[in-house]
Amino acid sequence: MATGCSPVWSIGGAYFPAWLVCMVTGLFGALAVRSVFVVLRWDPWIRPRALAYPAMGIFITLLTYLLFFTQ
């Protein structure tokens, strides 16, 4: 009956849907990738930044969902 529902995680006693966990992972993953690019001095070569970093965040979000929540 509940096969269409997304997986739910219990974090600190509160229940969070899988997409929310993946979204937060994507956000912090994109920030980590940007930090690595700044250290490696690749950041000036990323153009346009307003599209590139959100695209990296979406990629990490979807990859997290595919790796941990698909059957």
SULTA-V607224 format. One record per residue. SS is DSSP state (H for helix, E for strand, C for the rest). PSI is psi as a letter, one per 20 degrees, with the letter a starting at -180 (NA if undefined). Layout:
ss=SS psi=PSI
ss=SS psi=PSI
//
This chain:
ss=C psi=h
ss=C psi=k
ss=C psi=h
ss=C psi=i
ss=C psi=q
ss=C psi=q
ss=C psi=q
ss=E psi=p
ss=E psi=q
ss=E psi=o
ss=E psi=o
ss=C psi=k
ss=C psi=i
ss=E psi=q
ss=E psi=p
ss=E psi=p
ss=E psi=q
ss=H psi=h
ss=H psi=h
ss=H psi=g
ss=H psi=g
ss=H psi=h
ss=H psi=g
ss=H psi=h
ss=H psi=g
ss=H psi=g
ss=H psi=g
ss=H psi=h
ss=H psi=g
ss=H psi=h
ss=H psi=h
ss=H psi=g
ss=H psi=g
ss=H psi=g
ss=H psi=g
ss=H psi=g
ss=H psi=h
ss=H psi=g
ss=H psi=g
ss=C psi=i
ss=C psi=k
ss=C psi=i
ss=H psi=h
ss=H psi=i
ss=H psi=i
ss=C psi=o
ss=C psi=q
ss=C psi=p
ss=H psi=h
ss=H psi=i
ss=H psi=h
ss=H psi=g
ss=H psi=g
ss=H psi=h
ss=H psi=h
ss=H psi=h
ss=H psi=g
ss=H psi=g
ss=H psi=g
ss=H psi=h
ss=H psi=g
ss=H psi=h
ss=H psi=g
ss=H psi=g
ss=H psi=g
ss=H psi=h
ss=H psi=h
ss=H psi=i
ss=H psi=j
ss=C psi=q
ss=C psi=NA
//
